[in-house]
Amino acid sequence: MTTFSNDGDALEVLHQHEVLRVEPWGPDSVRVRAAMGLLPLSDVGALQERPAGGTATLTIEGNSATSSTARWPSRWCCP
């Protein structure tokens, strides 16, 4: 089963033991992280500090979600 959740302006997708996180990253891009289990809190990879100017609008409806930044709309769905 896949679940979508809203964590501030980030979208988290949980499927079985995998997690995917999509968050705005500056005015015209997104950052996508994926992991087995939980995303590490102490090791965030190469992109440490979030750039200014990024916001997203999230909509979760049943088995789909939409995350839209100023220039990057995305739709996530599952059967």
PDB file of N, CA, C and O in Angstrom:
ATOM      1  N   MET A   1       0.834  -1.176   0.000  1.00  0.00           N
ATOM      2  CA  MET A   1       0.000   0.000   0.000  1.00  0.00           C
ATOM      3  C   MET A   1       0.881   1.243   0.000  1.00  0.00           C
ATOM      4  O   MET A   1       1.893   1.296   0.698  1.00  0.00           O
ATOM      5  N   THR A   2       0.495   2.224  -0.775  1.00  0.00           N
ATOM      6  CA  THR A   2       1.224   3.478  -0.867  1.00  0.00           C
ATOM      7  C   THR A   2       0.437   4.568  -0.166  1.00  0.00           C
ATOM      8  O   THR A   2      -0.777   4.682  -0.335  1.00  0.00           O
ATOM      9  N   THR A   3       1.146   5.373   0.630  1.00  0.00           N
ATOM     10  CA  THR A   3       0.496   6.501   1.290  1.00  0.00           C
ATOM     11  C   THR A   3       1.248   7.778   0.958  1.00  0.00           C
ATOM     12  O   THR A   3       2.470   7.784   0.809  1.00  0.00           O
ATOM     13  N   PHE A   4       0.492   8.851   0.848  1.00  0.00           N
ATOM     14  CA  PHE A   4       1.046  10.175   0.589  1.00  0.00           C
ATOM     15  C   PHE A   4       0.816  11.013   1.833  1.00  0.00           C
ATOM     16  O   PHE A   4      -0.244  10.934   2.454  1.00  0.00           O
ATOM     17  N   SER A   5       1.810  11.816   2.199  1.00  0.00           N
ATOM     18  CA  SER A   5       1.632  12.708   3.340  1.00  0.00           C
ATOM     19  C   SER A   5       2.277  14.057   3.046  1.00  0.00           C
ATOM     20  O   SER A   5       3.197  14.170   2.235  1.00  0.00           O
ATOM     21  N   ASN A   6       1.770  15.060   3.722  1.00  0.00           N
ATOM     22  CA  ASN A   6       2.225  16.431   3.583  1.00  0.00           C
ATOM     23  C   ASN A   6       3.064  16.756   4.808  1.00  0.00           C
ATOM     24  O   ASN A   6       2.566  16.722   5.933  1.00  0.00           O
ATOM     25  N   ASP A   7       4.336  17.072   4.595  1.00  0.00           N
ATOM     26  CA  ASP A   7       5.227  17.451   5.689  1.00  0.00           C
ATOM     27  C   ASP A   7       5.675  18.888   5.435  1.00  0.00           C
ATOM     28  O   ASP A   7       6.717  19.117   4.821  1.00  0.00           O
ATOM     29  N   GLY A   8       4.894  19.847   5.904  1.00  0.00           N
ATOM     30  CA  GLY A   8       5.167  21.249   5.583  1.00  0.00           C
ATOM     31  C   GLY A   8       4.865  21.481   4.122  1.00  0.00           C
ATOM     32  O   GLY A   8       3.721  21.308   3.702  1.00  0.00           O
ATOM     33  N   ASP A   9       5.860  21.870   3.324  1.00  0.00           N
ATOM     34  CA  ASP A   9       5.642  21.999   1.884  1.00  0.00           C
ATOM     35  C   ASP A   9       6.327  20.874   1.111  1.00  0.00           C
ATOM     36  O   ASP A   9       6.520  20.973  -0.100  1.00  0.00           O
ATOM     37  N   ALA A  10       6.692  19.802   1.820  1.00  0.00           N
ATOM     38  CA  ALA A  10       7.292  18.635   1.181  1.00  0.00           C
ATOM     39  C   ALA A  10       6.262  17.514   1.077  1.00  0.00           C
ATOM     40  O   ALA A  10       5.390  17.367   1.933  1.00  0.00           O
ATOM     41  N   LEU A  11       6.382  16.738   0.024  1.00  0.00           N
ATOM     42  CA  LEU A  11       5.529  15.579  -0.188  1.00  0.00           C
ATOM     43  C   LEU A  11       6.329  14.333   0.153  1.00  0.00           C
ATOM     44  O   LEU A  11       7.443  14.155  -0.339  1.00  0.00           O
ATOM     45  N   GLU A  12       5.771  13.472   0.991  1.00  0.00           N
ATOM     46  CA  GLU A  12       6.405  12.189   1.285  1.00  0.00           C
ATOM     47  C   GLU A  12       5.515  11.069   0.794  1.00  0.00           C
ATOM     48  O   GLU A  12       4.310  11.049   1.045  1.00  0.00           O
ATOM     49  N   VAL A  13       6.137  10.132   0.085  1.00  0.00           N
ATOM     50  CA  VAL A  13       5.439   8.969  -0.445  1.00  0.00           C
ATOM     51  C   VAL A  13       6.043   7.744   0.227  1.00  0.00           C
ATOM     52  O   VAL A  13       7.250   7.519   0.146  1.00  0.00           O
ATOM     53  N   LEU A  14       5.212   6.959   0.883  1.00  0.00           N
ATOM     54  CA  LEU A  14       5.651   5.741   1.554  1.00  0.00           C
ATOM     55  C   LEU A  14       5.057   4.545   0.819  1.00  0.00           C
ATOM     56  O   LEU A  14       3.843   4.472   0.625  1.00  0.00           O
ATOM     57  N   HIS A  15       5.907   3.614   0.413  1.00  0.00           N
ATOM     58  CA  HIS A  15       5.459   2.394  -0.256  1.00  0.00           C
ATOM     59  C   HIS A  15       6.232   1.222   0.330  1.00  0.00           C
ATOM     60  O   HIS A  15       7.446   1.108   0.161  1.00  0.00           O
ATOM     61  N   GLN A  16       5.506   0.361   1.018  1.00  0.00           N
ATOM     62  CA  GLN A  16       6.098  -0.766   1.719  1.00  0.00           C
ATOM     63  C   GLN A  16       7.219  -0.261   2.633  1.00  0.00           C
ATOM     64  O   GLN A  16       6.929   0.418   3.618  1.00  0.00           O
ATOM     65  N   HIS A  17       8.462  -0.562   2.347  1.00  0.00           N
ATOM     66  CA  HIS A  17       9.571  -0.123   3.200  1.00  0.00           C
ATOM     67  C   HIS A  17      10.409   0.982   2.547  1.00  0.00           C
ATOM     68  O   HIS A  17      11.540   1.231   2.965  1.00  0.00           O
ATOM     69  N   GLU A  18       9.862   1.636   1.537  1.00  0.00           N
ATOM     70  CA  GLU A  18      10.581   2.696   0.838  1.00  0.00           C
ATOM     71  C   GLU A  18       9.921   4.049   1.102  1.00  0.00           C
ATOM     72  O   GLU A  18       8.707   4.136   1.284  1.00  0.00           O
ATOM     73  N   VAL A  19      10.734   5.092   1.120  1.00  0.00           N
ATOM     74  CA  VAL A  19      10.223   6.452   1.305  1.00  0.00           C
ATOM     75  C   VAL A  19      10.829   7.352   0.225  1.00  0.00           C
ATOM     76  O   VAL A  19      12.010   7.250  -0.105  1.00  0.00           O
ATOM     77  N   LEU A  20       9.992   8.228  -0.311  1.00  0.00           N
ATOM     78  CA  LEU A  20      10.400   9.207  -1.312  1.00  0.00           C
ATOM     79  C   LEU A  20       9.951  10.567  -0.816  1.00  0.00           C
ATOM     80  O   LEU A  20       8.794  10.733  -0.428  1.00  0.00           O
ATOM     81  N   ARG A  21      10.840  11.534  -0.822  1.00  0.00           N
ATOM     82  CA  ARG A  21      10.512  12.881  -0.348  1.00  0.00           C
ATOM     83  C   ARG A  21      10.816  13.876  -1.456  1.00  0.00           C
ATOM     84  O   ARG A  21      11.923  13.895  -1.994  1.00  0.00           O
ATOM     85  N   VAL A  22       9.826  14.710  -1.798  1.00  0.00           N
ATOM     86  CA  VAL A  22       9.958  15.739  -2.836  1.00  0.00           C
ATOM     87  C   VAL A  22       9.701  17.075  -2.160  1.00  0.00           C
ATOM     88  O   VAL A  22       8.637  17.287  -1.579  1.00  0.00           O
ATOM     89  N   GLU A  23      10.677  17.982  -2.233  1.00  0.00           N
ATOM     90  CA  GLU A  23      10.511  19.280  -1.596  1.00  0.00           C
ATOM     91  C   GLU A  23      11.038  20.391  -2.493  1.00  0.00           C
ATOM     92  O   GLU A  23      11.977  20.172  -3.260  1.00  0.00           O
ATOM     93  N   PRO A  24      10.441  21.592  -2.408  1.00  0.00           N
ATOM     94  CA  PRO A  24      10.941  22.708  -3.219  1.00  0.00           C
ATOM     95  C   PRO A  24      12.382  23.038  -2.830  1.00  0.00           C
ATOM     96  O   PRO A  24      12.760  22.971  -1.661  1.00  0.00           O
ATOM     97  N   TRP A  25      13.164  23.391  -3.830  1.00  0.00           N
ATOM     98  CA  TRP A  25      14.580  23.677  -3.593  1.00  0.00           C
ATOM     99  C   TRP A  25      14.972  24.892  -4.416  1.00  0.00           C
ATOM    100  O   TRP A  25      15.466  24.766  -5.536  1.00  0.00           O
ATOM    101  N   GLY A  26      14.749  26.058  -3.852  1.00  0.00           N
ATOM    102  CA  GLY A  26      14.973  27.297  -4.587  1.00  0.00           C
ATOM    103  C   GLY A  26      13.739  27.646  -5.396  1.00  0.00           C
ATOM    104  O   GLY A  26      12.732  26.943  -5.311  1.00  0.00           O
ATOM    105  N   PRO A  27      13.792  28.719  -6.180  1.00  0.00           N
ATOM    106  CA  PRO A  27      12.601  29.207  -6.874  1.00  0.00           C
ATOM    107  C   PRO A  27      12.145  28.349  -8.051  1.00  0.00           C
ATOM    108  O   PRO A  27      10.983  28.443  -8.446  1.00  0.00           O
ATOM    109  N   ASP A  28      13.013  27.518  -8.626  1.00  0.00           N
ATOM    110  CA  ASP A  28      12.624  26.810  -9.845  1.00  0.00           C
ATOM    111  C   ASP A  28      13.062  25.350  -9.897  1.00  0.00           C
ATOM    112  O   ASP A  28      13.285  24.810 -10.981  1.00  0.00           O
ATOM    113  N   SER A  29      13.187  24.709  -8.743  1.00  0.00           N
ATOM    114  CA  SER A  29      13.605  23.312  -8.756  1.00  0.00           C
ATOM    115  C   SER A  29      13.063  22.575  -7.528  1.00  0.00           C
ATOM    116  O   SER A  29      12.520  23.186  -6.607  1.00  0.00           O
ATOM    117  N   VAL A  30      13.221  21.270  -7.539  1.00  0.00           N
ATOM    118  CA  VAL A  30      12.826  20.441  -6.405  1.00  0.00           C
ATOM    119  C   VAL A  30      13.993  19.531  -6.032  1.00  0.00           C
ATOM    120  O   VAL A  30      14.889  19.275  -6.837  1.00  0.00           O
ATOM    121  N   ARG A  31      13.958  19.064  -4.824  1.00  0.00           N
ATOM    122  CA  ARG A  31      14.936  18.098  -4.342  1.00  0.00           C
ATOM    123  C   ARG A  31      14.182  16.800  -4.076  1.00  0.00           C
ATOM    124  O   ARG A  31      13.142  16.803  -3.416  1.00  0.00           O
ATOM    125  N   VAL A  32      14.700  15.705  -4.585  1.00  0.00           N
ATOM    126  CA  VAL A  32      14.077  14.400  -4.396  1.00  0.00           C
ATOM    127  C   VAL A  32      15.061  13.504  -3.664  1.00  0.00           C
ATOM    128  O   VAL A  32      16.208  13.347  -4.081  1.00  0.00           O
ATOM    129  N   ARG A  33      14.597  12.920  -2.566  1.00  0.00           N
ATOM    130  CA  ARG A  33      15.418  11.967  -1.821  1.00  0.00           C
ATOM    131  C   ARG A  33      14.628  10.677  -1.664  1.00  0.00           C
ATOM    132  O   ARG A  33      13.407  10.706  -1.513  1.00  0.00           O
ATOM    133  N   ALA A  34      15.315   9.562  -1.698  1.00  0.00           N
ATOM    134  CA  ALA A  34      14.679   8.259  -1.532  1.00  0.00           C
ATOM    135  C   ALA A  34      15.548   7.397  -0.644  1.00  0.00           C
ATOM    136  O   ALA A  34      16.772   7.531  -0.631  1.00  0.00           O
ATOM    137  N   ALA A  35      14.901   6.505   0.105  1.00  0.00           N
ATOM    138  CA  ALA A  35      15.641   5.624   0.998  1.00  0.00           C
ATOM    139  C   ALA A  35      14.813   4.384   1.303  1.00  0.00           C
ATOM    140  O   ALA A  35      13.595   4.369   1.130  1.00  0.00           O
ATOM    141  N   MET A  36      15.492   3.364   1.752  1.00  0.00           N
ATOM    142  CA  MET A  36      14.834   2.186   2.292  1.00  0.00           C
ATOM    143  C   MET A  36      14.625   2.465   3.772  1.00  0.00           C
ATOM    144  O   MET A  36      15.584   2.777   4.478  1.00  0.00           O
ATOM    145  N   GLY A  37      13.416   2.360   4.246  1.00  0.00           N
ATOM    146  CA  GLY A  37      13.132   2.641   5.656  1.00  0.00           C
ATOM    147  C   GLY A  37      12.912   4.121   5.865  1.00  0.00           C
ATOM    148  O   GLY A  37      11.951   4.688   5.346  1.00  0.00           O
ATOM    149  N   LEU A  38      13.791   4.752   6.620  1.00  0.00           N
ATOM    150  CA  LEU A  38      13.675   6.174   6.932  1.00  0.00           C
ATOM    151  C   LEU A  38      14.771   6.975   6.250  1.00  0.00           C
ATOM    152  O   LEU A  38      15.873   6.472   6.028  1.00  0.00           O
ATOM    153  N   LEU A  39      14.466   8.218   5.922  1.00  0.00           N
ATOM    154  CA  LEU A  39      15.498   9.118   5.405  1.00  0.00           C
ATOM    155  C   LEU A  39      16.391   9.533   6.562  1.00  0.00           C
ATOM    156  O   LEU A  39      15.881   9.880   7.627  1.00  0.00           O
ATOM    157  N   PRO A  40      17.700   9.509   6.388  1.00  0.00           N
ATOM    158  CA  PRO A  40      18.591   9.902   7.485  1.00  0.00           C
ATOM    159  C   PRO A  40      18.467  11.389   7.814  1.00  0.00           C
ATOM    160  O   PRO A  40      18.407  12.230   6.917  1.00  0.00           O
ATOM    161  N   LEU A  41      18.430  11.698   9.094  1.00  0.00           N
ATOM    162  CA  LEU A  41      18.336  13.095   9.528  1.00  0.00           C
ATOM    163  C   LEU A  41      19.700  13.764   9.593  1.00  0.00           C
ATOM    164  O   LEU A  41      19.806  14.966   9.350  1.00  0.00           O
ATOM    165  N   SER A  42      20.749  13.008   9.917  1.00  0.00           N
ATOM    166  CA  SER A  42      22.068  13.607  10.100  1.00  0.00           C
ATOM    167  C   SER A  42      22.863  13.707   8.799  1.00  0.00           C
ATOM    168  O   SER A  42      23.716  14.585   8.676  1.00  0.00           O
ATOM    169  N   ASP A  43      22.610  12.846   7.844  1.00  0.00           N
ATOM    170  CA  ASP A  43      23.343  12.864   6.580  1.00  0.00           C
ATOM    171  C   ASP A  43      22.362  13.190   5.461  1.00  0.00           C
ATOM    172  O   ASP A  43      21.645  12.314   4.976  1.00  0.00           O
ATOM    173  N   VAL A  44      22.336  14.444   5.060  1.00  0.00           N
ATOM    174  CA  VAL A  44      21.368  14.868   4.050  1.00  0.00           C
ATOM    175  C   VAL A  44      21.966  14.928   2.651  1.00  0.00           C
ATOM    176  O   VAL A  44      21.314  15.421   1.731  1.00  0.00           O
ATOM    177  N   GLY A  45      23.173  14.447   2.471  1.00  0.00           N
ATOM    178  CA  GLY A  45      23.791  14.415   1.151  1.00  0.00           C
ATOM    179  C   GLY A  45      24.508  15.703   0.803  1.00  0.00           C
ATOM    180  O   GLY A  45      24.898  16.472   1.682  1.00  0.00           O
ATOM    181  N   ALA A  46      24.678  15.929  -0.486  1.00  0.00           N
ATOM    182  CA  ALA A  46      25.460  17.070  -0.959  1.00  0.00           C
ATOM    183  C   ALA A  46      24.740  18.404  -0.783  1.00  0.00           C
ATOM    184  O   ALA A  46      25.388  19.439  -0.632  1.00  0.00           O
ATOM    185  N   LEU A  47      23.410  18.390  -0.799  1.00  0.00           N
ATOM    186  CA  LEU A  47      22.641  19.631  -0.693  1.00  0.00           C
ATOM    187  C   LEU A  47      22.253  19.853   0.756  1.00  0.00           C
ATOM    188  O   LEU A  47      21.232  19.338   1.212  1.00  0.00           O
ATOM    189  N   GLN A  48      23.052  20.608   1.477  1.00  0.00           N
ATOM    190  CA  GLN A  48      22.852  20.756   2.911  1.00  0.00           C
ATOM    191  C   GLN A  48      21.841  21.833   3.278  1.00  0.00           C
ATOM    192  O   GLN A  48      20.901  21.565   4.026  1.00  0.00           O
ATOM    193  N   GLU A  49      22.020  23.048   2.764  1.00  0.00           N
ATOM    194  CA  GLU A  49      21.146  24.152   3.150  1.00  0.00           C
ATOM    195  C   GLU A  49      20.169  24.468   2.034  1.00  0.00           C
ATOM    196  O   GLU A  49      20.543  24.562   0.865  1.00  0.00           O
ATOM    197  N   ARG A  50      18.927  24.627   2.412  1.00  0.00           N
ATOM    198  CA  ARG A  50      17.874  24.899   1.435  1.00  0.00           C
ATOM    199  C   ARG A  50      17.993  26.337   0.926  1.00  0.00           C
ATOM    200  O   ARG A  50      18.064  27.266   1.731  1.00  0.00           O
ATOM    201  N   PRO A  51      18.017  26.538  -0.411  1.00  0.00           N
ATOM    202  CA  PRO A  51      18.075  27.890  -0.960  1.00  0.00           C
ATOM    203  C   PRO A  51      16.784  28.655  -0.690  1.00  0.00           C
ATOM    204  O   PRO A  51      15.721  28.059  -0.521  1.00  0.00           O
ATOM    205  N   ALA A  52      16.888  29.950  -0.651  1.00  0.00           N
ATOM    206  CA  ALA A  52      15.706  30.795  -0.431  1.00  0.00           C
ATOM    207  C   ALA A  52      14.836  30.818  -1.681  1.00  0.00           C
ATOM    208  O   ALA A  52      15.299  30.569  -2.794  1.00  0.00           O
ATOM    209  N   GLY A  53      13.578  31.121  -1.465  1.00  0.00           N
ATOM    210  CA  GLY A  53      12.689  31.372  -2.586  1.00  0.00           C
ATOM    211  C   GLY A  53      11.896  30.204  -3.108  1.00  0.00           C
ATOM    212  O   GLY A  53      11.300  30.320  -4.178  1.00  0.00           O
ATOM    213  N   GLY A  54      11.853  29.094  -2.423  1.00  0.00           N
ATOM    214  CA  GLY A  54      11.097  27.957  -2.933  1.00  0.00           C
ATOM    215  C   GLY A  54       9.896  27.622  -2.071  1.00  0.00           C
ATOM    216  O   GLY A  54      10.026  27.450  -0.859  1.00  0.00           O
ATOM    217  N   THR A  55       8.737  27.530  -2.684  1.00  0.00           N
ATOM    218  CA  THR A  55       7.536  27.081  -1.999  1.00  0.00           C
ATOM    219  C   THR A  55       6.801  26.118  -2.920  1.00  0.00           C
ATOM    220  O   THR A  55       7.016  26.111  -4.132  1.00  0.00           O
ATOM    221  N   ALA A  56       5.936  25.311  -2.330  1.00  0.00           N
ATOM    222  CA  ALA A  56       5.164  24.360  -3.124  1.00  0.00           C
ATOM    223  C   ALA A  56       3.729  24.326  -2.637  1.00  0.00           C
ATOM    224  O   ALA A  56       3.438  24.610  -1.475  1.00  0.00           O
ATOM    225  N   THR A  57       2.849  23.974  -3.545  1.00  0.00           N
ATOM    226  CA  THR A  57       1.454  23.732  -3.221  1.00  0.00           C
ATOM    227  C   THR A  57       1.215  22.241  -3.360  1.00  0.00           C
ATOM    228  O   THR A  57       1.491  21.663  -4.411  1.00  0.00           O
ATOM    229  N   LEU A  58       0.703  21.610  -2.308  1.00  0.00           N
ATOM    230  CA  LEU A  58       0.467  20.169  -2.316  1.00  0.00           C
ATOM    231  C   LEU A  58      -1.023  19.864  -2.279  1.00  0.00           C
ATOM    232  O   LEU A  58      -1.793  20.512  -1.570  1.00  0.00           O
ATOM    233  N   THR A  59      -1.407  18.865  -3.058  1.00  0.00           N
ATOM    234  CA  THR A  59      -2.776  18.372  -3.040  1.00  0.00           C
ATOM    235  C   THR A  59      -2.712  16.854  -3.004  1.00  0.00           C
ATOM    236  O   THR A  59      -2.091  16.234  -3.868  1.00  0.00           O
ATOM    237  N   ILE A  60      -3.346  16.259  -2.015  1.00  0.00           N
ATOM    238  CA  ILE A  60      -3.390  14.807  -1.893  1.00  0.00           C
ATOM    239  C   ILE A  60      -4.844  14.382  -1.997  1.00  0.00           C
ATOM    240  O   ILE A  60      -5.693  14.839  -1.232  1.00  0.00           O
ATOM    241  N   GLU A  61      -5.123  13.495  -2.958  1.00  0.00           N
ATOM    242  CA  GLU A  61      -6.477  13.006  -3.169  1.00  0.00           C
ATOM    243  C   GLU A  61      -6.430  11.500  -3.413  1.00  0.00           C
ATOM    244  O   GLU A  61      -6.047  11.052  -4.494  1.00  0.00           O
ATOM    245  N   GLY A  62      -6.817  10.734  -2.417  1.00  0.00           N
ATOM    246  CA  GLY A  62      -6.853   9.280  -2.567  1.00  0.00           C
ATOM    247  C   GLY A  62      -5.498   8.691  -2.886  1.00  0.00           C
ATOM    248  O   GLY A  62      -4.568   8.799  -2.086  1.00  0.00           O
ATOM    249  N   ASN A  63      -5.375   8.058  -4.069  1.00  0.00           N
ATOM    250  CA  ASN A  63      -4.118   7.400  -4.439  1.00  0.00           C
ATOM    251  C   ASN A  63      -3.252   8.242  -5.363  1.00  0.00           C
ATOM    252  O   ASN A  63      -2.456   7.697  -6.126  1.00  0.00           O
ATOM    253  N   SER A  64      -3.395   9.570  -5.306  1.00  0.00           N
ATOM    254  CA  SER A  64      -2.542  10.446  -6.101  1.00  0.00           C
ATOM    255  C   SER A  64      -2.236  11.727  -5.332  1.00  0.00           C
ATOM    256  O   SER A  64      -2.953  12.106  -4.406  1.00  0.00           O
ATOM    257  N   ALA A  65      -1.164  12.375  -5.735  1.00  0.00           N
ATOM    258  CA  ALA A  65      -0.761  13.635  -5.118  1.00  0.00           C
ATOM    259  C   ALA A  65      -0.162  14.533  -6.188  1.00  0.00           C
ATOM    260  O   ALA A  65       0.425  14.053  -7.158  1.00  0.00           O
ATOM    261  N   THR A  66      -0.313  15.836  -6.006  1.00  0.00           N
ATOM    262  CA  THR A  66       0.270  16.823  -6.902  1.00  0.00           C
ATOM    263  C   THR A  66       1.100  17.788  -6.077  1.00  0.00           C
ATOM    264  O   THR A  66       0.646  18.304  -5.056  1.00  0.00           O
ATOM    265  N   SER A  67       2.318  18.026  -6.531  1.00  0.00           N
ATOM    266  CA  SER A  67       3.221  18.982  -5.900  1.00  0.00           C
ATOM    267  C   SER A  67       3.606  20.000  -6.965  1.00  0.00           C
ATOM    268  O   SER A  67       4.174  19.634  -7.994  1.00  0.00           O
ATOM    269  N   SER A  68       3.306  21.266  -6.729  1.00  0.00           N
ATOM    270  CA  SER A  68       3.580  22.291  -7.737  1.00  0.00           C
ATOM    271  C   SER A  68       4.430  23.408  -7.150  1.00  0.00           C
ATOM    272  O   SER A  68       4.065  24.025  -6.149  1.00  0.00           O
ATOM    273  N   THR A  69       5.560  23.656  -7.785  1.00  0.00           N
ATOM    274  CA  THR A  69       6.365  24.824  -7.470  1.00  0.00           C
ATOM    275  C   THR A  69       6.090  25.854  -8.566  1.00  0.00           C
ATOM    276  O   THR A  69       5.268  25.616  -9.451  1.00  0.00           O
ATOM    277  N   ALA A  70       6.762  26.978  -8.509  1.00  0.00           N
ATOM    278  CA  ALA A  70       6.523  28.038  -9.494  1.00  0.00           C
ATOM    279  C   ALA A  70       6.739  27.549 -10.928  1.00  0.00           C
ATOM    280  O   ALA A  70       6.021  27.966 -11.837  1.00  0.00           O
ATOM    281  N   ARG A  71       7.713  26.676 -11.135  1.00  0.00           N
ATOM    282  CA  ARG A  71       8.031  26.239 -12.494  1.00  0.00           C
ATOM    283  C   ARG A  71       8.003  24.726 -12.682  1.00  0.00           C
ATOM    284  O   ARG A  71       8.275  24.243 -13.781  1.00  0.00           O
ATOM    285  N   TRP A  72       7.682  23.968 -11.640  1.00  0.00           N
ATOM    286  CA  TRP A  72       7.828  22.515 -11.750  1.00  0.00           C
ATOM    287  C   TRP A  72       6.637  21.797 -11.143  1.00  0.00           C
ATOM    288  O   TRP A  72       6.678  21.438  -9.967  1.00  0.00           O
ATOM    289  N   PRO A  73       5.570  21.575 -11.916  1.00  0.00           N
ATOM    290  CA  PRO A  73       4.455  20.784 -11.389  1.00  0.00           C
ATOM    291  C   PRO A  73       4.759  19.288 -11.538  1.00  0.00           C
ATOM    292  O   PRO A  73       5.370  18.883 -12.526  1.00  0.00           O
ATOM    293  N   SER A  74       4.350  18.485 -10.594  1.00  0.00           N
ATOM    294  CA  SER A  74       4.545  17.045 -10.699  1.00  0.00           C
ATOM    295  C   SER A  74       3.321  16.330 -10.134  1.00  0.00           C
ATOM    296  O   SER A  74       2.678  16.803  -9.197  1.00  0.00           O
ATOM    297  N   ARG A  75       3.023  15.193 -10.723  1.00  0.00           N
ATOM    298  CA  ARG A  75       1.891  14.388 -10.260  1.00  0.00           C
ATOM    299  C   ARG A  75       2.407  13.000  -9.945  1.00  0.00           C
ATOM    300  O   ARG A  75       3.139  12.402 -10.735  1.00  0.00           O
ATOM    301  N   TRP A  76       2.027  12.497  -8.803  1.00  0.00           N
ATOM    302  CA  TRP A  76       2.448  11.198  -8.315  1.00  0.00           C
ATOM    303  C   TRP A  76       1.203  10.363  -8.104  1.00  0.00           C
ATOM    304  O   TRP A  76       0.267  10.812  -7.443  1.00  0.00           O
ATOM    305  N   CYS A  77       1.169   9.172  -8.644  1.00  0.00           N
ATOM    306  CA  CYS A  77      -0.002   8.330  -8.444  1.00  0.00           C
ATOM    307  C   CYS A  77       0.399   6.857  -8.434  1.00  0.00           C
ATOM    308  O   CYS A  77       1.490   6.478  -8.861  1.00  0.00           O
ATOM    309  N   CYS A  78      -0.500   6.072  -7.945  1.00  0.00           N
ATOM    310  CA  CYS A  78      -0.269   4.629  -7.920  1.00  0.00           C
ATOM    311  C   CYS A  78      -1.602   3.926  -8.100  1.00  0.00           C
ATOM    312  O   CYS A  78      -2.652   4.486  -7.783  1.00  0.00           O
ATOM    313  N   PRO A  79      -1.565   2.693  -8.609  1.00  0.00           N
ATOM    314  CA  PRO A  79      -2.812   1.954  -8.849  1.00  0.00           C
ATOM    315  C   PRO A  79      -3.535   1.601  -7.566  1.00  0.00           C
ATOM    316  O   PRO A  79      -4.597   0.980  -7.607  1.00  0.00           O
TER     317      PRO A  79
END
